[in-house]
Amino acid sequence: MAGNSQRRGAMRNPGTKKGATVGSGGQRRKALQGKGPTPKAEDRPHHPAARRERAAAKRQAAVTRPAREGQPSRAEGSVLAGRNPVVEALRAKVPAKALYLQARTEADERWREALKIAAATSIPILEVSRTDLDRLTDGAVHQGMALAMPAYEYADLADVTDSSLLVLLDGVTDPRNLGAVVRSAAAFGADAVVIPVRRSAGVTAGAWKSSAGALSRVRVAQVTNLTRSIQALQREGFTVVGLAADGRQSIDELPPGTLSGRLAIVVGSEGDGLSRLVRETCDWVARIAMRDGNESLNASVAAGIALNAAYVARR
């Protein structure tokens, strides 16, 4: 209506356009411009790949950055966690860099004994928060106590050839098995345990724990090639007996004097047993007598039985 056409706001502003026009007039130029190639997944801040990349960088930084004062670096050695393992290690006089205790934690007899031994042997005693202790022990059950140990110093094969009884491990990759073998070696008179650099467990906090302190009494030698080391021991006068479930004779059926002379017992992994070259290099391949239908024994159990047989023969 004519009257309504004069209302304020009802008249079209002649300086503006309304509705579709011919062509875009440049209105959509920005929308039509390309944004370039799609960034890589790790370059997009919120992409899962980018988050994984940042998390990996943080983990690497945690390993390589210098430790804060009073805290050991993981690269410098190992950390033993738990009250019983720590007390046992301190009783056995294992080398230790520091005893870490969680602040405001209930003390017991083990706590007091650990403090007493550490103080008597001049081991630094440091009080830390639970968060720091969790980090130092990689989240293990530490019960408010941890012991930092320096990196283990392995012997060379030449350092142990003056022994009369050795144990060689072929492909044993569980540190707990290594510790248990060392414990049996100490119990039955073996002087050293020999392990290869590759495909083998090393002396870690777990190995210290399962050895019950025996690692402070039995040397562990590390060699590059186990087969060549066996040949070197044979030249030194050792008889080398490998343990295998399919051995032709049991260990107590070996010729007289085999177990009582200079002896090296080779124990393979629980799954694969002795590797081919190691088996072929051994002087004897013997089994442990047991009931039919049973699976092969755990490596540390087999080592303990063979060492006991050697101990009895030597008596």
N, C-alpha and C positions, 0 to 999 in steps of 0.2 A: 504494500500500500504506500501511497505517496507520503503519508504522515510518518510511517515507520522508517522510510529511507533517510530521514534526517536525524534518527537517533544516534547518540554518541557510540562509536564503535561499530556501527552498521555499515559505514561507507568503506570501500576498499581503498587502501593506501596505494596510490598510483606508483609508488617506488618499489613495490614488492610484486612478486609473481606468485600465482596460485595455480595448483594443478600441474598436469604434465605439460611439458613444452617440447619443442622440436630439438632433439639432441640433448646432451647432458649439460651443455654450457659450462663444462669444467667442474660441475658440482660433484661428480663421482671420480675425479681424477685420482685422489688418494686411495680410494677403494680399489681402483684398477691396477695400481702399481704393485709389482711383485715384492715379496719380503725376503727374497734370497733363498739359498738352500736350507733345508731343515737341519738344525744343529744335531750333533751326535747325542746319543742318549745321556752319556756321562756329563755333557755340557749343559743339560737342562736341569736346573737346581732341584726341581721337585720330582724328577724321574727316579724310579727305584734304583736304576743303575748308578745315578749320580750319588744317591744316598749310600749305596754300598761302597762306592769309591771313597767317599769321605770317611766312612767307618773304618775301612782298611788303612787309610792314611793315619787315622788316630791311633789304631793299634800299633802300626809301625813306629809312630812317634813315641808311644809309651815304652817300646822296647829299646829304642836307640837314644832317647834323651837321657842326659845325666840324671842320676838318682838324686832326690832331695836329701839333705843332710839327715843321717840316721837311718836311711833306707837303702838296702842293697839293690844293685842292678841285676836283673834276671840274667844278663849275659855274663856276669862275673862268676856265677856258680849256681847252686841250687838252694832251695828252701825246704826244710823238713817241717811238716805241720802236725800238730796234735800233741797232747801232753805225754802220753806213753812213749811215742817214738822219740820225742825230744829228750825225755829223761833217759831213755835207753842209750841214745846217742851220746849224751853227756857222760853217762857212766862208763861207756866204752872209750871215752876220750877221743872222739872223732874231732877232726879239725873244724873249728867253728869261728865265724867272724863276729857274730852278734846273736844275742838272745832277745827276741821281741816278745813283749807281753802287752796284752790288751788292757787299756786303762779301765779301772773300775770293774774288774772281773773277780768273781769269788775265788779265793785261794783254797787249795787243798794240799795234801801231803806231796803230790807230784810237783805242784807249783813251788812249794817251799824247797824241795830237794833241787829242782832246777836252778832256783836262785842261789842256793848254797854252793852247788858245783860250779856254776858260772862265775860267782864271786871268787871262789878259791882258785880258779884257773885263769883269772884275769880276762874272761870273755865279757865284752861290753854288754850291758843290760839296758835296753831301750824300751820305753813305754810309748805305745802308739795307739791310735784310734782303731775301732773295729773296721772302718772303711779301709784304712791303710793296710791292716793285716789281711783283709780279704783280697786286696790287690796283690800283695806280696806273695800270697799262697795260691793265686789263681783260683780263688773261690773254694779251696779245699776246706774240709772240716778241721779247723785249727784249734778249737776249744780255747781260744785266747792265748795261744802260745805257738811260736815258730822259731826255728833255728836256721840262721843263714850260714851256708858253708861255701868255701871257695871251690873253684873248679878242680875236679879230681886230676891228679897227676899220674898218668898211666906209666907203667914200666915198659921197657922194651923186651923183646924175646931174649936178648943176650943177658938181661938182668936176672932171668929166672932159670937159665939152663943149669945152674948149680944145684937145682932142686932134684929130688928123687921121685916126686909124685906131682903131676900136673893134671889139670882139667882144661880141655879145649871145648869151646862152644861154637857150634856151626849153625848159624841162622836162628839163634835164640833171641827174639826181639822184645820180650817182655822184661822190663827192669826188675820186676818182682821175682821172676825166675832166676835172673842173674844173682840177685841178692840171696835167694834161697840156696843156690849152688855154692856161693861163697861161704855161706853158713855151714853147709855140709862139708866143704873142703876144710874149714877150720876144725870141725869136729873130728874128722878122720885123718888128719895129718897131711893134707895136700898143702903145698907151699904157695901155689899161685893158680890163677885162672887166666886163660888166654882167650881173647876175643878178637874177631876181625873188625876193621874199621867200618866196613859196610855190612848191611843186613844183620845188625847186631844191636842189642840193647847196650847202653852205656851206663856208667856209674852216676845215677841220679838220686834225688831224694828218696824215690820209691825203692831203689836198690839198697840204699842205706837202711831204710826202714825194715825191709824183709831180711836183711843180713843180720839184724839184731846186734850190730856192732862188729861183726866179723870182718867187715871191710877194713877195719883198722889193724887187723892182724894178718890178713891174706892179701897178697899183691894181685893186682889185675894188670896184665900186659895186653897191649893193643898192637896188632900186626896188620900189615897191608894185605897179605895173601896167606890164607890159612893152609892151603896145600903146600906151598913152599916152606912154611913154618914147620909143618909136620916132617917134611924131608930133612930140614935142618936139625930137628930133634932126633931123628933116626941116625943122622951122622954123629950126633953126640952120645949115642948109645941107648936112647929111649926105645922101648917097645910101645907101639901105638895101637891101642885097642879102641875100635869104634863100636858104639852101641846101636843096634838095629833090631827091630822086632822079628826080622826074618833071618837073623844070623844063623849059621850052620850049627854052632854049639852055644850052650849057655856060658855065662861068664865063669861059672865054677867048674866048667869042663875044659878050660884052657890048659895047655901044658904046664906041668909043675915049674914054678919059678917065674912064670909070666907076670903074675901080679906082685911078686915080692921084689922084683928088680926095679930098675929105673923105668917108670911107667907114665904114659900119657893117655888119659881116657878122653875120648871124643864123644860129645853128646850133641845130637842133632835137634832140629826143631820138632815140636810136638806134631805138627801137621805133615811136613815134608820129610822129616828124618834127615839123614846125612846126605849132603850133595854128592853128585856122582864122582867128581874128582877126589873129594876128600875120602869117600868110601874106598875108592880104588887104591889110594895111597896108604891106607891103614895096614898094619901088619896082620891084624886080626879084626874080624867083624863078629861080635858076639851079641847074643840076646840075653835078656833077663828072664829066668824061668818063672812062669806063672800059669795059672789055669787057662785052659783053652777057651776061646770065645770072648776073651777080654780085649779091649782096645789097647793101643800103645799107652805107655805111662807118660805122665807129665815129665818134662825135661829135668826139672829139679829133683823129682822123685827118683827117676832113673839114675841120675848122677849120684844121689845119696846111697842107693843100693850098691852101685858099682864101687863107690869109694869105701863102703863098709866091707865089701868083699876083699878089697885091697888091704884094708886095715887089718882084717883077720889074718890074711896070708902073711903079712909082715910081722905079726906077733909070733 
